[in-house]
Amino acid sequence: MRKILLGVVIAGFALVIFISVRPFTSGLTLTPEPPQTNVPEEEVVLEPAGFFTVRQGESYLALLVTNNMSETVTFSLGHEHDHLTFNPRDDRLAPGRTREIDLLVGHQCPPGEIELPAYLRAEVNGERFGLETVIVLEVIPGELSMESNNGEIEVLWNGEPAPGGVLVTYRLPGEEDWRVWGEAPRLAPPDHLEAGNHDFEFMARLGEVESPIEVFKIEVEEKVVEEEEEEEPPKEQKPASAPSAEPDEIEHGTIPWDGGTYTGPIKNGQPHGRGLWTHPEGKEYQGGFVEGSIEGRGVMVFPGGVEYRGDFKDGKAHGEGTMKHPHHGSKSGIWKDGKYMGEKEVDDSGDWYKN
């Protein structure tokens, strides 16, 4: 708090006025009734990067977090919107550094202008405090298109391979009703189509976004029906020697899992082995699963093109890996519970981490 001393002389009398002026930090507002702290509010700054326009399924720089203190600050960010995600959502910020925070927009985020209250919770030397600001952005519809490469249909979202959840429909030229062809990215002619070369009209849909109607010539191969071999009747066995059922038998298939679709090995109704999981919001993972948990080596792709390739544990980056961002380069090293710990260095005593 600063005080300004003003002196005014009125009719030969000196009048002294004290005016209190509160420092102002652009884009920064303390949360209502913040926790008691000895950290001056101007030492950690949270400010929006300015108004921006972004397509569904893409990301954009939204916030700047600056640490003007002489100590490292640990912070986390939050908001209340189902289709928006901060990247990163939490981090450790060294003294004198500024962290750029991107906002990832889900593929099915409703278009229009959004005023998004954003909240920061931080801690330094055991002291906790909170900040808040408002991000203003406009979401515009993404672009959905289709191509045919050597008779294979490819669906594109904003010029890149489309995420899971894109529904592709078809009809013969001249027909009015659309029928379901399949769901991207795995598209194959429906089983009931007659063999031969056919011209079909195609249209893709993701949420409320539809692609232009395209006409492609598709070759439908003749289905080969394999004759089932007659099984020999089982030999009569004594009850004591009858084999027991195997509850842990692994099978392959496609099941709903964690809000999306999983394809790959399945054990006891859960993903187990190397498989592929896709989510309607554009998140995709391909790699190891252990009894319904993402574990082992794999690749996770987030909305907006952010990609992590490396070790996972309990669904989070854990171990050695590399995070690549389409606009901010890459970060390689050691990760723990989804947080970047630093580069990996090796000396005579073993591995250690450098933050």
N, C-alpha and C positions, 0 to 999 in steps of 0.2 A: 504494500500500500504506500503510495507516495503522497506527500502533502505539499501543496503549493501555497505560498504566503503572498497575499495580495494586500497592498497598502493603498487606501483611498483617503483623500483629504476632503472633508465636507465641512464647509463653514468654519474653517480654522481648527476642526477637531480631526485627529488621526483615527481612522477606523481600520482595524486589522481583521482580515477575514482569512480563515483557514478552509481550504477546499480539498477534500480527499479525492484522489484520482486512482481508480483501480487499473492495473496494467491490463492490456488487451492483447490476446493472442489470436490471430486469425484462424477461424475454423475450429477453435478449441473451446469446449464447455465442460465444466465439471458436472458429474452426475449429481442428481438431487441427493442431498445429505450424504456426501462422500465419506468414506472411512477417515478417521483422524490420522493424519500423517504429518511428518516433518519435511516432506519433499515439496519444494515450491512447485506450483503448477506449471510455471514457465520452463522448468527444467526438462520435462518430457512433453513433447508436442505431438498432438494428433490432428492432422488436417487433411481435408479432401483434396484430391488432385485437380478438382474442377469438374464442371459438367461435361459429360461425354455420351456418345451414342455407340451402342454395341449390338451386334447381331445375336440372335439366339444361338447357343452353342459355342460362343467365342468368349474371350476374356479381355479385360482392359485395366490399365493402371487406375486405381481408385483412391488409395490412401497413402499418406506418408507418415511414418512414425520416426521421430527424431529424439535421440537421447543426448541432452546437453550436460548431463551429469558426469562426474568422474568415476562412477561405478557402473557395472553392467546391470541392465534392467531386463527382467523376465516379464513378458506380456502375453496376453491372449486376447483375441478379438471375437466379437459375437454380433449377431443381428437376428431378426425374426422374419425370415423370408424362405419359403420352401425351395425356391429354384435358384438361389444365389449362394455362392460359396467364396469365402476369402482364401487366398493362397499367398503366403502361409497364414494359417489361423493362429499360430502361436510361435514364439521365437525368443531368442536371447539377443539383446542388442548391446553391443560394446559402447563405451563412452565415445561421444563425438560422432556417432554413426547415424545414418538415416536408412530405414528399411522401406522399400517400395512394396505395397500390398496390392495384388491384382484381385479383381472380382470376376469369378467364373460364372457365366450365365448359362443356366440349364437349357437343354434343347427345347423344352416345352414351357419355358418361362413366358407368361402372357405378355404380348407386346404392349408398349405404352410407356409413359413417363412414370418413374418411380422415385419417391423420396424415401431413402433408406436410412433410418437411425442406426448408427454404428457405435458399439461400445468397446472400450478397452479397459482391461483389468491388468494392473501391473504390480510388481513387487521388486523392491531393492533394499537389501540389508534388513529384511524382515518387515519393512514398512510397506503397506499395501495402499493403493489409491486407484481411483477410476476416472476415466475421461470419456466424453462422448462427442459425436459430431453427426452431421447429416450428409449423406451422399446423394446427389441428384443425377439421375441418368435416364436415358431413353433407350428402351429395348425395341429393336425392329425385327421383323420376321427374318429367319434364315432363308437361304436359297436351296431348294430341293430340285435335283435334276437326275436324269437317267441316261445311261449310255449302253450300247451293245458292242461288246468286243468278242468277235469270233463266236457269235451266238450266245454269249454269256451276258446276262443283264448285270449292270453295275449301277448302284444308286449312290449319288454324291450329295453331301450336305456341306454347303459353303465351299464347294470345290474339292472337298476331301471325302474319302470313303465314309459312308453314312454310318451312324451308330446303330446298335440294336434297337428294335422297336419300330422301325420304318415298315409300314404295311404296303405291299405292292399288290395292286389289283389289275385285272385284264378283262378284255372283251374282244369278240370278233368285230371287225369293221362293220358298221351298220346296226349293231346291237345297242340297246339302251342300258341294260343292267350290267353292272360291274361285278366280277367274281374275284375271290381271293386267289392270288398266285402264290404268295408266301410272304415271309418276313425277312428283311435284310438283317445280316449280310448273306445268309445262306438261302439262295434262291434256286429252285429246280422246278421243272414243269410238274403240275399236279398229275397224280396217277391216272385220273380218268380221261385224259386227253388222248385222242387217237394219234397213232404214229404218223410221221410225215412232216413236211415243211409247211408252216402256217404263218400268216401275217396276223399279229395281235396288236391291239392298242393297249398301252400300259400307262398307268398313273400311280405315283407313290404318294403316301400321306404320312406326315409326322405331326401329331397334334392337330392344329388347325391349318398347317401349311401343306399345300398340294403342289406337286410338280406339274409342268406342262405335259399334255398327252403326247406320247411318242408311239410310233409304229415300228415294230421290229419283226424281222423274220426269224422264227425260232424253229429249230429242228427237234421234234419230239421223237425220241427213240422208242422202239418197240420194247415193251416190257417182257422180260423173260421170267416166266413163273417156274420156279424150281419145284419139282415133285418131291413131296415129303416121303422119306423112306419109312416103310412100315417097321415099327419097333417090335422087337421080339418080346413076347410076354416075359415078365421077370420070373426068374427061377425062384421057386419056393425056398425060403430060408427060415431058419429057426429065429424066433424073436430075439434071442440073446445076441445073435450075430448080425442083426439088421442094422445098416448104417444109420446114424443120426443125422438130422438136418443140419446144414451149415449156415448159421445165421450171419457169418461174416463173408459170405460169397460176394465177390465183386462183379458187377454187371455194368454195361455201358448204355447210356441213354441221355435224355434231356428232361430236366425237372425244373420247376420254379424254385428259386433260391435267393434269399436276401433281397427281395424286391425286384429281382431280374430273372434271367434264364441261365441255367448252367447246362453245359454239354460235356460229357466225359465219363470217366469211371465213377461208379456210385457204390458205396458200401453202407449198408443199413440205412438206406434212404438219404445219405449225405454225400457231398462231393468228396472223393478220396482218390488221389493220383493227380496226373497232369490233365487239366481241362480248361475250358473257356467259360467265363462268366460275363454277361453283358447286362447293363442296366438301362432302362428307358431314358434316363437323364444323360446318357452318353458316356458313363463310366464303363471301363472294360478291363478285365484281368485275364491273362493267360499264363498259366504256370502251375505250381504245386498246390495241392490241397491235402489236408490231413484230417479225416473224420469231421468234415464240415467247417474247417478253419483254413484260411489262406496261410500257407506256410511253405518255406523252401524258396527256390529261385523262381522268379517270374517277372512279368511286365505288367504294370498298372498304367492305364491311360485315363486321364481325367478330362472333363469337359474343357474345351479351350485349347487342347493340344499338349498340356503338361503331361510328361511321361516319367515314371520311375521304373528303372530296370535294376534288379538286384535281389537281395535277400528279404524275406518276409517272415513275420511271426505274429500270430493272432490278428492277421489282416492288416498289419502296419509294417512300414519299412523298418527292418531290424537286422543289422549286419552291414555288409559292404554293398554299396549301390550308387547309382548315378541318377540325379533328378535333372531332366532337361525341360527348359521352358522356351517356347517359340520366340519370345522377345527378350529374354534376359539370360541367355546362355545356359550353362549347366553347372551342377555342383556335385562333386564326387567325394566319397569318403565313407565314414562310419555313421550309421543311423541307429537310433535306439528309441523304441516305442513311437516311431513316426517322426522323431525329431533329429535334425542334423547335429552330430556331435563334433565333427571336424574332420580334417584330413588324417589319413592313417600313416604313421611313421613307425619304422622298426629299428630297434637297437639290440644290443646284446642281451638285454633283459626281457625282450619280447615286444609285443605290440603296445603302443600307447597312442592316445588321441591328442591332436593339436586343435584347439578351438580357434 
